[in-house]
Each structure stands twice: as structure tokens, then as C-alpha cells.
Amino acid sequence: MGVRGWAAAGTGAAAGAVLGWAGRRGEPLVDLDPVWVGSGARAAIQRRYEAPTLRRLGGGLDGGAALEIGCGRGVGARLAVEAFGAGTVVAVDVHPDTVQRAAAAVDGLPAGVVSFSVGDATRLDLPDASVDGVFDYHTLHHVGRWRVAVAEVARVLRPGGRLYFSELTRRATNSLPLVVLTAHPRQDRFDTAELVAELGRHGLDVGDRLVEHAGGAWVLGAAVRRRG
Ligand SMILES: C[S@@+](CC[C@H](N)C(=O)[O-])C[C@H]1O[C@@H](n2cnc3c(N)ncnc32)[C@H](O)[C@@H]1O
């Protein structure tokens, strides 16, 4: 084996050892996810690519009521108003610190349009069929019981309402770099077909309103809540 061969074998062995270690411990070496989620680059992608793409796929909300699950720094809640025309937005995140910081993202919007609160996507504190649009920017893949969250989203959406999603599939979450550098649930993650099928089981039809990137590691789409 030449030098390159040894180098490749060494890299592979090191990667395997790290993956094995991370897998056994169930912990990453570091968790860079919060750094990424709080970065200007993340906000720029949300603003310049994800929101326009989701709007093209699923249309606007025309003054309707929106919910965002896993609002993080709050950019999605602002975009629900500015890019989708939502009249009101309830934005929830399971982490209280995150919710407290998110309020700054809606500075300058009229008071009362967006409200942030601590909330769990698997137990939404909203009545059945009460919202016109739900935004999921990279949250479902963080939720252990993501199927329960899908059922909750379907429950709170009005017939004809839309779920807008931008999600990482297990091709991303269970890849070596993300296993080593981020904390995500790794069990029972979804690929695009499984996500679309689970949405369909709960009356949320995606059809051709779907865009995939990075070989299916990143998927954006809009699902319409079936009537009846
Ligand atoms: C990768 S971050 C995405 C944040 C933001 N939506 C974005 O795109 O930048 C995932 C967010 O989901 C939140 N989250 C995780 N599990 C949740 C749950 N069960 N219910 C609500 N939020 C949750 C996390 O606290 C975190 O803010």
C-alpha cells in the first residue's frame, strides 16, 4: 500500500473509531448545532432560500393564522408575516432560553402579531383545526417522537391549511460529520419517502410540492391538509 493508501486507510480507521465512540456513547464530540442555528448564515439561508422556496411550493397565507414549531431564534416567525402574509403567528420552542431570545427577531412588527411561548411539538396547546399554516424549519428531525408531532400538526391545521417544511433526513442526521459534531436523535429518523408517507397517513398531502437537495439529505416541501 502506498502513502496515499495508508493515509486513506488511516482516515477511514479514525473515522470508524470516532463514529463507533460517538455511537456507543450516543454523544457527539462537540455540539455545533446551536452555533449554526444562531448564526447569520443560517438566518440568511432561511430568508433568501427556504422561505421563498416554501412560498413557491405552498403559496401564501393571506392574513391567516400560523404556527411555527421549534422557532429557534425566531426568524421563521418573522418570515411567516413578511414572506407568507400571515396575520398572526404563534411560535413555540421547547427550550425556554430560546423562546426568550427569539422575541428580538420580530422587533418592528406590530405588537400582538407574533407571540412566542414555550411549547412541545408533540403536545400543542392549540384547538383542533385552528391554524392555516404550520412552519417546520429543521425541527421534526430533532423530535424523538416526530410521528406524534406530525399527528399534532395535522390536528391543529384547518382542512386546506398547509404544513411548510424544510427538513434534514437521516442521510444528514446519521452521517459521520453530524454524528460527531451535532446532538440529534439517531433512532427512527426518516428519509423523504418515509416523511411524505407519514404526513399522508395524517391527511397531509405533499404531491409534487417537494424539492430535494444533497442527494436527499435536505428536503423542502408543502403538504396540504386533506378536507374531510
Ligand atoms: C435545528 S433547530 C431549528 C431552529 C429554527 N427553526 C431554524 O430553522 O433555525 C431545532 C429547534 O427545535 C427545537 N425543538 C426540539 N424539539 C422540540 C419539540 N419537541 N417541540 C418544540 N421545539 C423543539 C429546538 O429547541 C430548536 O430550537
The ligand as an SDF file (V2000), in Angstrom:
LIG
                    3D

 27 29  0  0  0  0  0  0  0  0999 V2000
  -32.1800   22.9320   14.4120 C   0  0  0  0  0  0  0  0  0  0  0  0
  -33.1190   23.9660   15.4780 S   0  0  0  0  0  0  0  0  0  0  0  0
  -34.0190   24.9100   14.2510 C   0  0  0  0  0  0  0  0  0  0  0  0
  -34.3970   26.2660   14.7430 C   0  0  0  0  0  0  0  0  0  0  0  0
  -35.0870   27.1520   13.7000 C   0  0  0  0  0  0  0  0  0  0  0  0
  -36.3800   26.6160   13.3330 N   0  0  0  0  0  0  0  0  0  0  0  0
  -34.1980   27.2870   12.4740 C   0  0  0  0  0  0  0  0  0  0  0  0
  -34.5230   26.7530   11.4310 O   0  0  0  0  0  0  0  0  0  0  0  0
  -33.1760   27.9280   12.5920 O   0  0  0  0  0  0  0  0  0  0  0  0
  -34.3690   22.9230   16.1420 C   0  0  0  0  0  0  0  0  0  0  0  0
  -35.2370   23.6370   17.1500 C   0  0  0  0  0  0  0  0  0  0  0  0
  -36.2860   22.7460   17.5410 O   0  0  0  0  0  0  0  0  0  0  0  0
  -36.4970   22.8850   18.9260 C   0  0  0  0  0  0  0  0  0  0  0  0
  -37.1700   21.6690   19.3890 N   0  0  0  0  0  0  0  0  0  0  0  0
  -36.6440   20.4330   19.5730 C   0  0  0  0  0  0  0  0  0  0  0  0
  -37.5850   19.5690   19.9900 N   0  0  0  0  0  0  0  0  0  0  0  0
  -38.7470   20.2730   20.0580 C   0  0  0  0  0  0  0  0  0  0  0  0
  -40.0940   19.9380   20.4250 C   0  0  0  0  0  0  0  0  0  0  0  0
  -40.4280   18.6880   20.8010 N   0  0  0  0  0  0  0  0  0  0  0  0
  -41.0260   20.9030   20.3800 N   0  0  0  0  0  0  0  0  0  0  0  0
  -40.7180   22.1760   20.0140 C   0  0  0  0  0  0  0  0  0  0  0  0
  -39.4580   22.5500   19.6770 N   0  0  0  0  0  0  0  0  0  0  0  0
  -38.4830   21.6170   19.6930 C   0  0  0  0  0  0  0  0  0  0  0  0
  -35.0960   23.1260   19.4830 C   0  0  0  0  0  0  0  0  0  0  0  0
  -35.1330   23.7180   20.7620 O   0  0  0  0  0  0  0  0  0  0  0  0
  -34.5010   24.0290   18.4170 C   0  0  0  0  0  0  0  0  0  0  0  0
  -34.7350   25.3950   18.6840 O   0  0  0  0  0  0  0  0  0  0  0  0
  1  2  1  0
  2  3  1  0
  2 10  1  0
  3  4  1  0
  4  5  1  0
  5  6  1  0
  5  7  1  0
  7  8  2  0
  7  9  1  0
 10 11  1  0
 11 12  1  0
 11 26  1  0
 12 13  1  0
 13 14  1  0
 13 24  1  0
 14 15  1  0
 14 23  1  0
 15 16  2  0
 16 17  1  0
 17 18  1  0
 17 23  2  0
 18 19  1  0
 18 20  2  0
 20 21  1  0
 21 22  2  0
 22 23  1  0
 24 25  1  0
 24 26  1  0
 26 27  1  0
M  CHG  2   2   1   9  -1
M  END
$$$$
